[in-house]
Amino acid sequence: MTIITASGSRAEAITPEPVRTARTTGLLYLGLVVTGLLGFGLVRGQLFVADDPAATLANLTEHETVARLGIVLETGIVLTQALVAVWFYRLFRSVHTFAAGSIAAFGLVNSVAILGSAAMLATALDVSQDASLAVSGGAAATVQLLYVVSGHLWLIGGIFFGLWLIPMGWLARRSAWMPGLLGWLLMIGGVGYVANALFTYLLPDAGLALDLLTVPTTIGELWMVAYLCLRGVRRPLTSGGRRSRAGA
């Protein structure tokens, strides 16, 4: 069936397939959000003490199970980020191949960055259990260094996480499958995410001001996850101004 998108700018062929693909994408995105919140947001904070290498080492030694859980969750982030990047390409490739490919490419690069972070966490745990693996500064210093590198991999990877949101938001608007405001939030949030990563190095003491740059990202991502999981895609307008039954 051929219909006209809500923008009225071009014809699209819409079938129930995008709805199924959208919901699968939403579930994978939800997995990324959950593993990210638990792994980076919760477990990491229980183990890493920024200004106290001895405390970080002690946490790894005393809470080995938590440390291993953190590694598994970090690996889960890698897996879900890679899969959702590919599924976003599958969802949007009929709308604009280059933009859809950009989502996949940027998402996969971010996945590789987090893969490096997961390796750092696993190595830190190994050092905490075998001091002979430590460099000359000792086990505590080595563990702390590995966690610091892991944090920088997250920060640098955030540039590509921001970049993947920009074509995602643009495609959300172009396809008319999602609310226009959602598209704008994702694009603005993507720019804010990139700016946050860059200005963290230029203005390390900016603190809260830099965190505010990622607020649109948080809102846009949660909205996108909920929309994909619950709605799939919106039925575009037909030439008569009504919603097509396809894709409902």
Protein Blocks (a to p, Z undefined) as FASTA:
>chain_A
ZZddfkopaccdddfklmmmmmmmmmmmmmmmmmmmmmmmmmmmmmmcfklmklmmmmmm
mmmmlmmmmmmmmmmmmmmmmmmmmmmmmmmmmmommlmmmmmmmmmmmmmmmmmmmmmm
mmmmmmmmomklpcfkojklmmmmmmmmmmmmmmmmmmmmmmmmmmmmmmmmmnopacfk
lmmmmmmmmmmmmmmmmmmmmmmmnmmmmmmmmmmmmmmmmmmmmmmmmnopacdddfko
pacfehZZ
